Amino acid sequence: MEDAVETLALAYYFTEDETYADRAAQLLRTFFLDPQTRMNPNLEFAQGIPGITTGRGIGLIETRGLTRVVDAIGLLAGSKAWSLTDQKGLEDWYSKFLRWMLDSKNGRDEAAAKNNHGTFYDVQVASFALFLGQNDLARKVLLTARTKRLATQVEPDGRQPLELARTRGWGYSCGNLDGLMLLARLGENVQVDLWDYKTADGRSIRKALDFLLPFALGKKWTYQQLGEWPPQQLYPLMRRAASYYKDATFKNELAKIPPVSEADRSILLSAEL
């Protein structure tokens, strides 16, 4: 649903063809609004283990893609297929889900996570709060992320130890940095600068990126990584950073990294360099 709605919304935005918007709206109504098919606005049963637990806080990582749905809804604005009633219905669903995230035991457990789970919990809360006009909540979360996420997850040399400890250290390091960059992008909406934030001992988004870059350029990966570790996984993050920092070094290094496919949607979602 997340992938399809995002793709259809992008197609509508770039072509203004209502056919795409109509299908996106149909999928959104089915998932969120239709009483016969809609999902409940909670994750009480996410990552449950039969006979042990009905659900766990770590299941909240599964809905990080709902932030892309929020953006897709924005792209549908002005379409004949997307009504004010639809919009209000979606806002009501997200409002209930956000409240569940903040108040439930599973939500509180995930908020306390120190690794990428905590990062993407914050991404969701900040994104949903902005969607609902709760800018004060979004700003609070993003300000807190400077110390709760960035300063505790990134070492002065740019390593992310909690991600490097995993069996796929490259993938998790890139994934968590993606989350930190998403927080930085959301922060732009409420005057919270995470792009340039750094601690007294130098922990920062840019330092985390600087640590990973040599490995994407051919340096041997010396940490755990089951299976392949595609260097192009860093390409969308470098492209995003080059767009923000306006640094010639980033642009030059970006050209050396194996790019993602020309069909990759991340190219559509990044500004031209």
Backbone bond lengths (Angstrom), bond angles and torsions (degrees), N, CA, C in turn:
res aa  C-N    CA-C-N  psi(-1)  N-CA   C-N-CA  omega(-1)  CA-C   N-CA-C  phi
1 M - - - 1.465 - - 1.521 110.49 -
2 E 1.348 115.81 -45.31 1.463 119.75 -179.33 1.532 111.31 -60.54
3 D 1.322 115.77 -48.70 1.464 120.02 -179.33 1.522 111.79 -63.53
4 A 1.341 115.84 -45.16 1.462 119.83 -176.23 1.527 111.43 -65.79
5 V 1.327 117.30 -44.54 1.465 120.80 -178.81 1.528 110.25 -65.66
6 E 1.329 117.22 -40.76 1.457 119.51 178.58 1.533 110.59 -63.22
7 T 1.330 116.41 -46.00 1.463 120.64 -179.30 1.527 111.18 -62.15
8 L 1.316 116.51 -45.82 1.465 120.66 -179.15 1.532 111.24 -65.52
9 A 1.336 116.06 -40.44 1.469 119.38 179.77 1.526 111.00 -65.50
10 L 1.333 116.75 -39.78 1.463 119.81 176.11 1.522 110.89 -63.87
11 A 1.331 116.04 -41.58 1.466 120.08 179.46 1.531 110.38 -61.90
12 Y 1.342 116.52 -41.70 1.466 119.58 177.94 1.522 110.55 -65.14
13 Y 1.335 116.83 -43.40 1.469 121.17 -176.81 1.525 111.12 -60.99
14 F 1.322 116.52 -41.45 1.465 120.13 -175.87 1.529 113.23 -83.68
15 T 1.337 118.04 -24.35 1.466 120.14 -175.62 1.520 113.87 -112.72
16 E 1.349 116.50 -20.23 1.467 122.87 -174.75 1.529 111.55 60.96
17 D 1.303 116.69 23.80 1.466 122.32 176.30 1.523 108.62 -85.47
18 E 1.339 116.54 114.99 1.460 121.76 -175.59 1.535 112.65 -64.31
19 T 1.321 117.59 -17.96 1.468 119.73 178.77 1.521 110.82 -58.70
20 Y 1.326 116.05 -41.42 1.469 120.22 -179.81 1.531 110.71 -68.09
21 A 1.307 116.74 -43.42 1.458 120.81 -179.69 1.525 110.82 -64.32
22 D 1.323 116.62 -38.63 1.459 120.75 -179.58 1.521 111.24 -61.74
23 R 1.328 116.27 -43.47 1.468 119.74 179.73 1.518 111.15 -69.17
24 A 1.334 117.51 -40.20 1.462 120.91 177.52 1.527 110.35 -60.76
25 A 1.319 116.61 -44.09 1.464 121.28 179.68 1.525 110.98 -62.08
26 Q 1.334 116.27 -39.64 1.457 120.40 179.19 1.537 110.68 -61.99
27 L 1.323 116.60 -43.67 1.462 120.37 179.45 1.528 111.32 -65.31
28 L 1.322 116.39 -40.17 1.464 120.49 179.43 1.524 111.21 -64.90
29 R 1.318 116.42 -43.29 1.468 119.18 179.14 1.529 111.31 -63.61
30 T 1.323 115.77 -39.87 1.465 119.99 -179.13 1.522 111.02 -64.53
31 F 1.315 117.14 -42.61 1.463 121.07 -175.25 1.525 112.87 -78.90
32 F 1.332 116.82 -37.21 1.461 120.31 -171.19 1.531 115.38 -109.65
33 L 1.347 118.25 -28.98 1.461 119.32 -164.78 1.517 115.59 -116.83
34 D 1.292 119.18 -38.88 1.472 122.24 -175.83 1.526 110.04 -65.66
35 P 1.343 118.34 120.35 1.472 121.26 -177.52 1.524 113.45 -56.56
36 Q 1.325 117.73 -26.72 1.460 121.31 -177.67 1.531 113.21 -80.22
37 T 1.325 117.55 -21.97 1.470 119.44 -172.18 1.526 114.56 -131.15
38 R 1.310 118.11 -10.38 1.468 119.64 -171.53 1.528 112.09 -67.57
39 M 1.312 114.83 153.31 1.455 122.47 174.71 1.527 109.28 -84.74
40 N 1.326 115.66 146.51 1.455 119.59 175.15 1.524 109.92 -73.67
41 P 1.325 118.93 144.60 1.470 121.86 -175.93 1.522 113.01 -80.68
42 N 1.333 116.40 58.07 1.461 121.62 173.98 1.520 109.15 -158.64
43 L 1.325 115.59 168.50 1.465 121.85 177.41 1.527 109.78 -125.07
44 E 1.309 115.99 45.43 1.460 120.66 -178.48 1.519 112.12 -59.23
45 F 1.336 117.34 -29.09 1.465 120.31 -173.66 1.532 113.00 -110.45
46 A 1.313 117.32 10.53 1.463 120.19 -177.96 1.525 111.20 -67.77
47 Q 1.313 116.22 134.95 1.460 123.96 -179.79 1.520 112.33 50.22
48 G 1.328 115.26 41.08 1.447 120.12 172.47 1.520 111.00 -71.15
49 I 1.322 116.69 157.92 1.461 122.74 176.44 1.525 107.30 -124.04
50 P 1.334 118.10 111.43 1.469 120.77 -177.30 1.533 112.05 -51.72
51 G 1.321 115.33 128.27 1.451 121.29 178.73 1.511 114.81 84.52
52 I 1.349 116.39 -7.55 1.470 119.82 -178.71 1.521 111.45 -119.93
53 T 1.340 116.46 -53.88 1.470 120.38 179.71 1.521 109.76 -151.30
54 T 1.311 116.31 145.35 1.471 120.21 -179.20 1.518 112.20 -79.85
55 G 1.319 116.96 -18.31 1.460 119.71 -179.91 1.514 110.74 -178.89
56 R 1.344 115.76 158.50 1.465 120.69 -177.04 1.523 110.63 -136.46
57 G 1.325 115.32 155.44 1.463 120.50 179.95 1.510 113.12 -59.83
58 I 1.339 116.74 -33.48 1.458 119.32 -177.83 1.524 112.10 -63.17
59 G 1.335 116.89 -13.75 1.461 119.80 176.89 1.512 113.31 -64.89
60 L 1.326 117.28 -16.93 1.464 120.45 -178.54 1.526 112.97 -66.56
61 I 1.322 116.99 -17.72 1.465 119.06 176.77 1.526 110.26 -64.50
62 E 1.337 116.89 -22.71 1.461 121.28 -175.89 1.527 112.80 -69.84
63 T 1.327 117.84 -21.48 1.470 119.62 -176.86 1.523 112.84 -102.77
64 R 1.324 117.29 14.20 1.472 118.37 179.13 1.525 111.39 -60.15
65 G 1.339 116.85 -27.03 1.454 120.47 178.93 1.518 113.86 -70.68
66 L 1.327 117.50 -12.42 1.462 118.88 177.02 1.526 111.54 -67.16
67 T 1.328 117.35 -17.17 1.461 119.41 174.27 1.527 110.27 -68.19
68 R 1.328 117.35 -32.28 1.468 120.59 176.33 1.529 110.44 -69.15
69 V 1.324 116.53 -31.34 1.463 120.16 176.85 1.526 109.87 -66.02
70 V 1.333 116.84 -39.62 1.462 120.91 176.36 1.525 110.17 -56.54
71 D 1.324 116.83 -45.71 1.465 120.41 179.79 1.527 110.95 -66.46
72 A 1.331 115.97 -37.60 1.466 119.91 179.49 1.526 110.88 -63.56
73 I 1.307 116.98 -39.07 1.463 121.14 178.11 1.530 109.76 -60.11
74 G 1.332 115.69 -39.02 1.461 119.74 176.79 1.519 112.30 -62.60
75 L 1.330 116.63 -36.70 1.457 120.52 179.51 1.518 112.10 -69.55
76 L 1.328 117.04 -21.93 1.466 121.26 179.91 1.530 112.63 -85.10
77 A 1.312 116.91 -5.97 1.463 120.45 -178.84 1.528 110.03 -56.46
78 G 1.316 115.81 132.10 1.455 120.82 -179.74 1.514 113.76 93.84
79 S 1.331 116.83 -10.68 1.461 119.77 177.97 1.531 110.65 -74.33
80 K 1.320 115.27 145.27 1.469 120.47 175.89 1.523 111.38 -67.37
81 A 1.330 115.60 -23.37 1.467 120.25 -176.29 1.525 112.74 -78.67
82 W 1.328 116.44 -16.37 1.465 119.73 -174.81 1.527 109.19 -114.70
83 S 1.327 115.75 107.93 1.465 121.01 -172.82 1.522 111.77 -91.95
84 L 1.323 114.84 168.49 1.460 120.75 175.60 1.525 110.52 -63.08
85 T 1.330 115.98 -35.81 1.469 120.20 177.24 1.522 110.57 -63.78
86 D 1.336 116.02 -42.59 1.467 119.64 176.36 1.520 110.56 -59.16
87 Q 1.321 116.24 -46.40 1.458 121.39 -178.18 1.526 110.97 -60.22
88 K 1.335 116.30 -46.31 1.464 120.07 -179.71 1.521 110.93 -63.87
89 G 1.335 115.91 -37.36 1.462 119.54 178.38 1.522 112.02 -63.71
90 L 1.324 115.99 -42.46 1.471 120.24 178.33 1.518 111.09 -65.79
91 E 1.314 116.37 -40.83 1.460 119.57 178.88 1.523 110.75 -63.06
92 D 1.319 116.98 -38.46 1.459 120.23 178.02 1.521 110.85 -64.22
93 W 1.347 117.00 -41.93 1.466 120.66 179.76 1.524 110.42 -62.94
94 Y 1.330 115.93 -48.25 1.465 119.63 -178.54 1.526 111.44 -66.32
95 S 1.311 117.37 -32.88 1.460 120.62 177.80 1.522 110.81 -63.47
96 K 1.326 116.12 -43.21 1.471 120.08 179.17 1.524 110.82 -68.25
97 F 1.334 116.22 -39.35 1.461 119.51 179.71 1.524 110.84 -65.88
98 L 1.328 116.45 -42.79 1.457 120.52 178.45 1.524 110.48 -61.41
99 R 1.322 116.95 -42.84 1.461 120.05 178.77 1.522 111.06 -62.17
100 W 1.337 116.02 -39.43 1.470 119.69 176.95 1.522 110.34 -63.63
101 M 1.319 117.94 -41.73 1.459 121.10 178.68 1.527 111.56 -59.15
102 L 1.312 116.48 -40.08 1.460 121.32 -175.68 1.523 112.71 -77.99
103 D 1.333 117.25 -33.01 1.465 120.45 -169.86 1.525 115.31 -103.91
104 S 1.322 118.59 -25.87 1.463 121.05 -173.40 1.529 111.47 -76.33
105 K 1.326 116.14 159.68 1.460 120.52 176.63 1.531 110.22 -62.89
106 N 1.339 117.05 -44.95 1.460 119.69 179.63 1.525 111.33 -60.75
107 G 1.324 115.78 -40.66 1.456 119.47 178.20 1.510 112.21 -64.82
108 R 1.311 116.66 -44.01 1.471 119.97 179.82 1.531 111.08 -65.23
109 D 1.337 116.12 -36.92 1.468 119.54 177.58 1.526 110.89 -61.19
110 E 1.329 116.57 -43.17 1.454 120.11 -178.99 1.524 111.35 -70.27
111 A 1.315 116.97 -34.90 1.467 120.32 177.18 1.521 111.07 -61.11
112 A 1.336 116.47 -30.00 1.466 121.12 -178.27 1.522 112.82 -84.21
113 A 1.332 117.88 -8.23 1.466 120.61 -179.70 1.521 110.16 -62.61
114 K 1.317 116.35 139.57 1.458 120.16 -175.37 1.523 113.29 -93.15
115 N 1.341 117.58 -18.61 1.469 120.08 -174.49 1.520 111.19 -98.42
116 N 1.340 116.75 -150.38 1.465 120.82 -176.73 1.528 113.03 -59.18
117 H 1.314 117.88 -26.27 1.460 120.15 177.33 1.524 110.64 -62.02
118 G 1.322 116.50 -42.24 1.455 120.00 177.17 1.519 111.91 -66.96
119 T 1.332 116.10 -38.65 1.467 120.19 178.58 1.519 110.82 -59.58
120 F 1.330 116.37 -49.56 1.462 119.19 -176.53 1.530 112.63 -76.66
121 Y 1.317 118.02 -19.04 1.461 119.65 168.39 1.527 108.60 -63.22
122 D 1.328 116.57 -47.44 1.465 120.47 179.50 1.524 111.82 -64.02
123 V 1.337 116.84 -39.12 1.464 120.32 177.54 1.527 109.85 -57.62
124 Q 1.325 116.41 -44.88 1.463 119.81 -179.01 1.525 111.60 -66.85
125 V 1.317 117.16 -48.34 1.468 119.92 -178.29 1.524 110.70 -60.15
126 A 1.335 116.99 -45.72 1.467 120.08 -178.55 1.527 111.12 -65.66
127 S 1.326 117.03 -43.01 1.461 121.08 -179.41 1.522 111.28 -63.86
128 F 1.321 116.23 -48.40 1.466 119.79 -178.32 1.527 111.21 -66.23
129 A 1.331 116.57 -37.67 1.464 120.00 178.71 1.527 110.63 -63.46
130 L 1.330 117.43 -42.82 1.459 120.26 177.82 1.527 110.95 -64.00
131 F 1.320 117.19 -40.41 1.458 121.98 177.96 1.523 110.94 -58.78
132 L 1.316 116.06 -35.71 1.466 121.71 -176.57 1.528 113.00 -92.73
133 G 1.319 117.15 3.50 1.452 120.04 179.95 1.513 113.99 77.47
134 Q 1.337 117.50 14.78 1.464 121.65 178.98 1.535 108.75 -92.12
135 N 1.314 114.84 65.86 1.461 120.24 -173.23 1.516 113.43 -65.08
136 D 1.325 117.45 -32.34 1.464 120.08 179.62 1.526 110.57 -64.17
137 L 1.330 116.96 -41.29 1.457 120.98 177.84 1.525 110.19 -64.55
138 A 1.323 116.61 -45.78 1.462 120.14 179.13 1.528 110.69 -59.33
139 R 1.299 116.67 -45.59 1.464 120.98 -178.98 1.530 110.98 -62.38
140 K 1.327 117.03 -41.34 1.466 121.19 179.20 1.526 110.62 -61.06
141 V 1.318 116.14 -46.74 1.468 120.65 -179.74 1.524 110.71 -62.31
142 L 1.319 116.81 -43.37 1.459 121.10 -176.34 1.531 112.22 -71.12
143 L 1.307 117.20 -36.60 1.459 119.90 175.52 1.528 110.38 -65.27
144 T 1.323 115.91 -42.91 1.463 120.64 179.90 1.524 111.38 -65.34
145 A 1.330 116.88 -30.75 1.466 121.06 -178.57 1.527 112.18 -61.96
146 R 1.315 118.02 -22.91 1.467 119.78 179.31 1.521 111.21 -59.35
147 T 1.333 116.30 -41.97 1.465 119.91 -179.57 1.522 112.06 -99.18
148 K 1.330 117.20 -37.67 1.473 120.99 -175.83 1.518 112.18 -71.95
149 R 1.325 117.38 -32.43 1.464 121.04 -178.64 1.529 111.31 -109.65
150 L 1.329 116.43 -66.50 1.468 120.29 -171.09 1.525 111.96 -60.70
151 A 1.297 117.35 -51.10 1.462 120.67 -174.15 1.529 112.53 -69.63
152 T 1.321 117.87 -25.95 1.461 120.27 -179.06 1.521 113.11 -94.38
153 Q 1.334 117.71 -19.22 1.464 120.73 -176.61 1.522 113.45 -97.04
154 V 1.331 117.30 -28.18 1.464 121.57 -174.66 1.519 109.78 -109.37
155 E 1.331 115.74 127.66 1.452 121.39 177.18 1.537 109.99 -79.48
156 P 1.330 117.75 163.48 1.472 119.47 178.86 1.522 113.82 -56.27
157 D 1.348 117.11 -27.32 1.461 119.26 178.82 1.528 112.48 -90.23
158 G 1.347 117.43 1.96 1.455 121.01 176.34 1.505 115.01 98.46
159 R 1.322 118.02 -9.09 1.469 119.92 178.05 1.527 110.69 -65.70
160 Q 1.324 115.66 151.10 1.457 122.48 173.59 1.535 107.25 -117.81
161 P 1.322 118.54 85.48 1.464 122.46 -170.67 1.522 114.57 -57.20
162 L 1.320 117.55 -37.51 1.462 119.78 -178.43 1.519 111.77 -66.62
163 E 1.326 117.06 -26.63 1.463 120.73 177.58 1.528 110.83 -89.32
164 L 1.324 116.98 -35.60 1.463 120.76 178.65 1.528 111.56 -66.61
165 A 1.322 116.99 -21.93 1.466 120.71 179.17 1.523 112.18 -75.07
166 R 1.324 117.35 -12.84 1.462 120.79 -179.13 1.526 110.52 -78.57
167 T 1.337 115.81 165.18 1.464 119.74 -178.40 1.527 112.55 -73.15
168 R 1.327 117.36 -12.41 1.458 121.58 174.74 1.533 107.81 -127.18
169 G 1.324 113.84 68.82 1.458 120.85 -172.05 1.518 114.21 -59.87
170 W 1.350 116.96 -37.38 1.460 119.75 179.19 1.525 110.45 -65.55
171 G 1.313 116.24 -49.53 1.458 120.39 -177.95 1.520 112.49 -61.63
172 Y 1.331 116.18 -42.28 1.463 118.94 -179.07 1.528 112.06 -72.55
173 S 1.330 117.13 -34.29 1.473 119.41 177.29 1.525 110.48 -64.90
174 C 1.346 116.10 -44.67 1.466 119.45 177.21 1.528 110.50 -64.95
175 G 1.324 116.13 -39.73 1.460 119.96 -178.21 1.517 112.85 -65.35
176 N 1.337 116.70 -43.08 1.457 118.55 179.52 1.521 111.42 -69.65
177 L 1.335 116.34 -37.02 1.468 118.88 176.56 1.525 110.38 -63.50
178 D 1.314 117.04 -36.92 1.459 121.02 173.94 1.525 109.69 -56.53
179 G 1.350 116.76 -45.15 1.457 120.54 178.60 1.517 112.57 -62.62
180 L 1.322 117.15 -41.88 1.464 120.51 178.42 1.528 111.17 -63.66
181 M 1.338 115.84 -37.61 1.461 119.24 177.72 1.529 111.35 -69.16
182 L 1.317 116.77 -35.09 1.463 119.55 175.71 1.528 110.51 -63.98
183 L 1.328 116.62 -39.67 1.466 119.87 175.69 1.530 110.31 -61.89
184 A 1.335 116.26 -40.82 1.470 119.75 178.61 1.518 111.24 -62.48
185 R 1.331 115.96 -41.02 1.475 119.44 179.14 1.524 110.47 -65.49
186 L 1.324 117.43 -41.98 1.465 120.68 178.29 1.527 110.40 -64.95
187 G 1.322 116.07 -35.17 1.463 120.15 179.91 1.516 113.41 -61.36
188 E 1.325 116.73 -27.71 1.466 120.28 178.90 1.526 111.42 -59.96
189 N 1.322 117.22 -25.88 1.462 121.28 -177.84 1.528 113.37 -77.50
190 V 1.336 116.60 -18.27 1.473 119.51 -177.56 1.529 111.10 -130.53
191 Q 1.340 115.96 28.45 1.463 122.56 175.28 1.537 113.04 56.00
192 V 1.322 115.83 42.51 1.464 121.38 172.16 1.525 107.15 -115.10
193 D 1.325 116.96 114.10 1.466 121.20 -176.15 1.528 110.21 -92.52
194 L 1.324 115.86 103.95 1.458 120.60 173.91 1.525 111.61 -100.41
195 W 1.328 116.69 -19.30 1.464 119.90 179.11 1.527 110.97 -60.13
196 D 1.312 116.88 -44.34 1.465 121.30 -175.19 1.525 112.88 -103.90
197 Y 1.321 117.07 0.92 1.467 119.37 -179.67 1.529 110.23 -67.75
198 K 1.314 116.19 136.70 1.456 119.93 171.81 1.522 109.08 -148.31
199 T 1.321 114.85 148.50 1.453 120.59 179.47 1.527 109.79 -76.96
200 A 1.322 115.35 172.86 1.463 119.71 -179.46 1.526 111.71 -60.44
201 D 1.341 116.94 -29.64 1.464 119.25 179.64 1.528 112.67 -98.74
202 G 1.354 117.07 13.22 1.460 120.73 167.89 1.508 117.78 94.23
203 R 1.315 119.73 11.43 1.468 121.75 178.50 1.535 108.72 -73.01
204 S 1.333 116.65 130.62 1.458 119.45 -176.16 1.522 110.84 -165.13
205 I 1.311 115.51 166.47 1.467 121.14 174.93 1.523 109.86 -61.48
206 R 1.310 115.84 -44.05 1.462 119.36 -177.28 1.529 110.88 -64.05
207 K 1.336 117.42 -38.19 1.459 120.15 179.69 1.528 110.18 -66.56
208 A 1.334 117.57 -37.37 1.462 120.87 177.24 1.526 110.68 -63.49
209 L 1.315 116.02 -38.44 1.461 120.56 178.07 1.528 110.83 -69.21
210 D 1.324 116.65 -41.11 1.460 121.07 178.71 1.529 111.51 -61.32
211 F 1.338 116.37 -34.12 1.469 120.01 179.34 1.528 111.38 -67.07
212 L 1.322 117.08 -40.30 1.465 120.95 -175.61 1.528 112.90 -80.29
213 L 1.322 117.35 -28.31 1.466 120.91 -172.97 1.531 114.30 -54.46
214 P 1.341 120.35 -47.12 1.469 119.10 -178.10 1.531 113.38 -57.89
215 F 1.337 116.79 -32.42 1.455 120.00 -179.64 1.533 110.78 -70.94
216 A 1.324 116.36 -33.04 1.463 119.59 176.69 1.519 111.06 -70.82
217 L 1.343 115.78 -20.43 1.465 120.69 -178.51 1.527 112.85 -97.16
218 G 1.335 116.80 5.58 1.460 118.76 174.13 1.511 116.84 123.49
219 K 1.318 118.67 -12.09 1.459 120.47 177.53 1.527 109.65 -62.28
220 K 1.312 117.34 140.87 1.466 121.25 -177.47 1.526 110.96 -67.21
221 W 1.323 115.77 130.53 1.473 121.73 177.85 1.516 108.34 -78.13
222 T 1.324 117.59 119.89 1.463 121.78 -173.65 1.523 113.26 -104.40
223 Y 1.320 116.70 5.17 1.462 120.61 178.79 1.527 109.12 -105.24
224 Q 1.322 116.31 177.61 1.455 120.20 -179.40 1.531 110.76 -66.39
225 Q 1.325 115.85 141.97 1.456 121.38 172.60 1.523 108.24 -164.80
226 L 1.308 116.25 91.60 1.452 120.57 177.94 1.525 109.46 -63.29
227 G 1.326 115.97 134.40 1.457 119.59 179.09 1.517 110.78 74.94
228 E 1.321 115.57 -159.52 1.458 120.57 -178.14 1.532 111.14 -76.34
229 W 1.326 115.46 157.35 1.466 119.45 173.49 1.528 107.97 -131.07
230 P 1.314 117.03 86.66 1.468 121.70 -174.32 1.521 112.62 -62.58
231 P 1.329 118.20 119.81 1.463 120.02 179.00 1.521 112.76 -62.27
232 Q 1.353 116.82 -26.83 1.466 119.03 -179.12 1.525 112.75 -67.80
233 Q 1.337 116.80 -7.37 1.461 119.27 175.87 1.522 110.82 -62.48
234 L 1.334 116.22 -25.58 1.460 119.59 179.15 1.524 112.12 -84.15
235 Y 1.325 117.25 -14.59 1.469 121.00 -173.40 1.539 112.71 -57.21
236 P 1.343 119.59 -50.13 1.482 117.97 -179.82 1.524 112.81 -61.48
237 L 1.346 116.79 -32.88 1.460 119.45 179.32 1.522 110.76 -70.93
238 M 1.328 116.51 -41.00 1.461 120.10 176.55 1.529 111.09 -64.13
239 R 1.318 116.08 -39.54 1.468 120.23 179.16 1.533 109.99 -62.54
240 R 1.330 115.61 -42.56 1.462 120.35 178.76 1.531 110.35 -64.04
241 A 1.338 115.85 -43.67 1.463 120.25 -178.73 1.523 111.10 -66.05
242 A 1.330 116.48 -41.37 1.465 120.04 179.69 1.518 110.71 -62.49
243 S 1.320 115.96 -36.28 1.460 120.43 179.13 1.517 111.21 -67.32
244 Y 1.342 116.73 -36.42 1.461 119.45 -177.51 1.530 112.00 -82.26
245 Y 1.328 116.60 -50.16 1.458 119.56 -171.87 1.535 113.76 -76.51
246 K 1.341 117.17 -17.75 1.468 120.68 179.94 1.529 110.51 52.71
247 D 1.320 114.99 43.16 1.451 121.82 -176.13 1.526 108.82 -107.53
248 A 1.314 116.74 123.35 1.466 120.28 -178.47 1.517 111.66 -59.97
249 T 1.329 116.65 -31.30 1.470 120.64 179.15 1.519 110.65 -61.00
250 F 1.322 116.27 -44.73 1.461 120.18 179.57 1.522 110.54 -61.02
251 K 1.303 116.30 -44.02 1.461 120.15 -177.82 1.525 110.90 -64.68
252 N 1.321 116.60 -39.94 1.459 120.32 178.87 1.519 111.57 -67.34
253 E 1.333 117.16 -42.19 1.454 120.60 -179.66 1.526 110.84 -69.61
254 L 1.323 116.05 -33.84 1.458 120.55 179.20 1.523 110.90 -58.58
255 A 1.313 116.65 -38.01 1.467 121.13 -178.23 1.521 112.07 -65.96
256 K 1.338 117.59 -17.75 1.459 121.51 -178.49 1.526 113.03 -90.95
257 I 1.346 116.95 -13.62 1.462 120.93 -177.71 1.519 109.36 -87.18
258 P 1.338 117.92 136.42 1.465 119.09 175.21 1.522 109.66 -55.67
259 P 1.329 118.62 122.89 1.471 120.39 -175.91 1.521 112.10 -77.40
260 V 1.313 115.73 160.87 1.459 120.68 171.31 1.523 107.87 -73.28
261 S 1.316 116.74 168.93 1.455 121.20 178.63 1.523 110.55 -58.44
262 E 1.331 116.65 147.57 1.465 120.62 177.38 1.515 111.85 -61.22
263 A 1.342 115.98 -19.33 1.463 120.24 179.65 1.523 112.56 -87.73
264 D 1.324 117.59 -4.16 1.462 120.82 -178.02 1.523 109.90 -64.31
265 R 1.333 116.61 130.37 1.474 119.97 -175.39 1.521 112.57 -66.08
266 S 1.342 117.59 -19.54 1.465 118.98 -179.31 1.518 111.14 -62.01
267 I 1.348 117.36 -25.63 1.463 120.20 178.41 1.529 110.27 -68.15
268 L 1.327 116.83 -36.74 1.456 120.88 177.76 1.525 111.92 -67.50
269 L 1.337 115.47 -27.79 1.454 119.91 -171.83 1.523 113.31 -95.83
270 S 1.323 117.34 4.91 1.459 120.87 178.38 1.523 109.64 -115.56
271 A 1.317 115.35 146.00 1.455 119.85 178.98 1.529 109.57 -69.31
272 E 1.311 115.72 156.87 1.453 120.12 175.12 1.518 109.94 -66.23
273 L 1.318 116.43 144.06 1.466 120.26 -178.08 1.522 109.64 -83.89
